[in-house]
Amino acid sequence: MLKDFKRGDVGTIIADAAYDSDAIRKRARQLRAKVCIKPNAGRKKKKRYNRTVYKHRNLIERFFGRIKRCRRIATRYEKKPANFADFIWLAALITDMV
């Protein structure tokens, strides 16, 4: 999904340890985005991450858990990031999350 963004579109990338790859970190540097990814346990050289920011990832995951009750979001019918983001906003308004 990061391939669709342009430089300056993304502020911070917050992700789980499953997404700790050099390719994602390289793409984040190209986008000039900050990275907050917990290092994978198998990584030889541990990368630093902001633990306070990483804790807020839980709020985002719970939010997506609630809006996935909307079938269009759960199955990701919209392939373009802008359209998908619009439906996330709509689902957030319906589920009273915003």
Phi and psi restraints in degrees (value plus and minus 20) as a CYANA .aco file:
   2 LEU   PHI     -87.0   -47.0
   2 LEU   PSI     -40.4    -0.4
   3 LYS   PHI     -87.6   -47.6
   3 LYS   PSI     -42.7    -2.7
   4 ASP   PHI    -102.5   -62.5
   4 ASP   PSI     -31.5     8.5
   5 PHE   PHI    -109.6   -69.6
   5 PHE   PSI     135.1   175.1
   6 LYS   PHI    -129.2   -89.2
   6 LYS   PSI     145.1   185.1
   7 ARG   PHI     -77.0   -37.0
   7 ARG   PSI     108.6   148.6
   8 GLY   PHI      72.8   112.8
   8 GLY   PSI     -29.0    11.0
   9 ASP   PHI     -96.0   -56.0
   9 ASP   PSI     -47.6    -7.6
  10 VAL   PHI    -132.3   -92.3
  10 VAL   PSI     112.4   152.4
  11 GLY   PHI    -109.6   -69.6
  11 GLY   PSI     -78.9   -38.9
  12 THR   PHI    -157.8  -117.8
  12 THR   PSI     118.2   158.2
  13 ILE   PHI    -125.6   -85.6
  13 ILE   PSI      96.5   136.5
  14 ILE   PHI    -132.2   -92.2
  14 ILE   PSI     103.0   143.0
  15 ALA   PHI    -166.8  -126.8
  15 ALA   PSI     143.1   183.1
  16 ASP   PHI     -97.9   -57.9
  16 ASP   PSI     149.6   189.6
  17 ALA   PHI     -81.4   -41.4
  17 ALA   PSI     -44.0    -4.0
  18 ALA   PHI     -84.0   -44.0
  18 ALA   PSI     -43.0    -3.0
  19 TYR   PHI    -120.0   -80.0
  19 TYR   PSI      -5.7    34.3
  20 ASP   PHI    -101.6   -61.6
  20 ASP   PSI      70.3   110.3
  21 SER   PHI    -153.8  -113.8
  21 SER   PSI     135.2   175.2
  22 ASP   PHI     -86.0   -46.0
  22 ASP   PSI     -51.7   -11.7
  23 ALA   PHI     -85.4   -45.4
  23 ALA   PSI     -62.8   -22.8
  24 ILE   PHI     -87.3   -47.3
  24 ILE   PSI     -61.3   -21.3
  25 ARG   PHI     -84.7   -44.7
  25 ARG   PSI     -57.5   -17.5
  26 LYS   PHI     -85.2   -45.2
  26 LYS   PSI     -64.1   -24.1
  27 ARG   PHI     -84.0   -44.0
  27 ARG   PSI     -57.0   -17.0
  28 ALA   PHI     -83.8   -43.8
  28 ALA   PSI     -58.9   -18.9
  29 ARG   PHI     -83.5   -43.5
  29 ARG   PSI     -59.7   -19.7
  30 GLN   PHI     -83.5   -43.5
  30 GLN   PSI     -55.1   -15.1
  31 LEU   PHI    -102.7   -62.7
  31 LEU   PSI     -25.3    14.7
  32 ARG   PHI      38.3    78.3
  32 ARG   PSI      22.3    62.3
  33 ALA   PHI    -125.8   -85.8
  33 ALA   PSI     129.2   169.2
  34 LYS   PHI     -97.5   -57.5
  34 LYS   PSI     130.3   170.3
  35 VAL   PHI    -140.3  -100.3
  35 VAL   PSI     109.5   149.5
  36 CYS   PHI    -149.7  -109.7
  36 CYS   PSI      63.6   103.6
  37 ILE   PHI    -143.2  -103.2
  37 ILE   PSI     104.0   144.0
  38 LYS   PHI     -83.7   -43.7
  38 LYS   PSI     111.3   151.3
  39 PRO   PHI     -86.1   -46.1
  39 PRO   PSI     120.8   160.8
  40 ASN   PHI     -86.1   -46.1
  40 ASN   PSI     124.4   164.4
  41 ALA   PHI     -82.6   -42.6
  41 ALA   PSI     -47.3    -7.3
  42 GLY   PHI    -106.1   -66.1
  42 GLY   PSI     -22.2    17.8
  43 ARG   PHI     -92.1   -52.1
  43 ARG   PSI     110.3   150.3
  44 LYS   PHI     -88.2   -48.2
  44 LYS   PSI     -69.9   -29.9
  45 LYS   PHI    -123.7   -83.7
  45 LYS   PSI      91.3   131.3
  46 LYS   PHI     -89.6   -49.6
  46 LYS   PSI     113.7   153.7
  47 LYS   PHI    -109.9   -69.9
  47 LYS   PSI     132.3   172.3
  48 ARG   PHI    -104.7   -64.7
  48 ARG   PSI     131.5   171.5
  49 TYR   PHI    -171.8  -131.8
  49 TYR   PSI     135.9   175.9
  50 ASN   PHI    -104.6   -64.6
  50 ASN   PSI      90.1   130.1
  51 ARG   PHI     -86.3   -46.3
  51 ARG   PSI     -54.1   -14.1
  52 THR   PHI     -85.1   -45.1
  52 THR   PSI     -65.6   -25.6
  53 VAL   PHI     -85.1   -45.1
  53 VAL   PSI     -59.8   -19.8
  54 TYR   PHI     -82.8   -42.8
  54 TYR   PSI     -53.6   -13.6
  55 LYS   PHI     -83.9   -43.9
  55 LYS   PSI     -50.2   -10.2
  56 HIS   PHI     -92.1   -52.1
  56 HIS   PSI     -33.3     6.7
  57 ARG   PHI     -78.5   -38.5
  57 ARG   PSI     -51.9   -11.9
  58 ASN   PHI     -79.6   -39.6
  58 ASN   PSI     -61.3   -21.3
  59 LEU   PHI     -81.4   -41.4
  59 LEU   PSI     -60.1   -20.1
  60 ILE   PHI     -87.1   -47.1
  60 ILE   PSI     -61.8   -21.8
  61 GLU   PHI     -85.3   -45.3
  61 GLU   PSI     -59.1   -19.1
  62 ARG   PHI     -86.7   -46.7
  62 ARG   PSI     -57.0   -17.0
  63 PHE   PHI     -80.5   -40.5
  63 PHE   PSI     -68.7   -28.7
  64 PHE   PHI     -85.7   -45.7
  64 PHE   PSI     -52.2   -12.2
  65 GLY   PHI     -81.4   -41.4
  65 GLY   PSI     -58.5   -18.5
  66 ARG   PHI     -94.3   -54.3
  66 ARG   PSI     -59.9   -19.9
  67 ILE   PHI     -98.5   -58.5
  67 ILE   PSI     -32.4     7.6
  68 LYS   PHI     -91.6   -51.6
  68 LYS   PSI     -22.7    17.3
  69 ARG   PHI     -87.7   -47.7
  69 ARG   PSI     -41.6    -1.6
  70 CYS   PHI    -102.1   -62.1
  70 CYS   PSI      97.8   137.8
  71 ARG   PHI     -79.0   -39.0
  71 ARG   PSI     -57.7   -17.7
  72 ARG   PHI     -84.0   -44.0
  72 ARG   PSI     -53.3   -13.3
  73 ILE   PHI     -96.3   -56.3
  73 ILE   PSI     -66.5   -26.5
  74 ALA   PHI     -81.4   -41.4
  74 ALA   PSI     -57.4   -17.4
  75 THR   PHI    -114.1   -74.1
  75 THR   PSI     -25.2    14.8
  76 ARG   PHI      31.7    71.7
  76 ARG   PSI      40.9    80.9
  77 TYR   PHI     -84.0   -44.0
  77 TYR   PSI     -57.2   -17.2
  78 GLU   PHI    -100.7   -60.7
  78 GLU   PSI     102.1   142.1
  79 LYS   PHI    -112.8   -72.8
  79 LYS   PSI     -45.3    -5.3
  80 LYS   PHI    -102.2   -62.2
  80 LYS   PSI     113.9   153.9
  81 PRO   PHI     -76.3   -36.3
  81 PRO   PSI     -58.0   -18.0
  82 ALA   PHI     -85.4   -45.4
  82 ALA   PSI     -63.4   -23.4
  83 ASN   PHI     -86.8   -46.8
  83 ASN   PSI     -61.4   -21.4
  84 PHE   PHI     -82.6   -42.6
  84 PHE   PSI     -62.1   -22.1
  85 ALA   PHI     -81.9   -41.9
  85 ALA   PSI     -59.0   -19.0
  86 ASP   PHI     -82.1   -42.1
  86 ASP   PSI     -61.6   -21.6
  87 PHE   PHI     -91.4   -51.4
  87 PHE   PSI     -48.6    -8.6
  88 ILE   PHI     -85.5   -45.5
  88 ILE   PSI     -63.1   -23.1
  89 TRP   PHI     -80.3   -40.3
  89 TRP   PSI     -64.2   -24.2
  90 LEU   PHI     -82.9   -42.9
  90 LEU   PSI     -64.9   -24.9
  91 ALA   PHI     -84.6   -44.6
  91 ALA   PSI     -56.7   -16.7
  92 ALA   PHI     -84.2   -44.2
  92 ALA   PSI     -59.2   -19.2
  93 LEU   PHI     -87.1   -47.1
  93 LEU   PSI     -58.9   -18.9
  94 ILE   PHI     -88.3   -48.3
  94 ILE   PSI     -61.4   -21.4
  95 THR   PHI    -106.5   -66.5
  95 THR   PSI     -15.3    24.7
  96 ASP   PHI      41.3    81.3
  96 ASP   PSI      22.8    62.8
  97 MET   PHI    -120.9   -80.9
  97 MET   PSI     -39.7     0.3
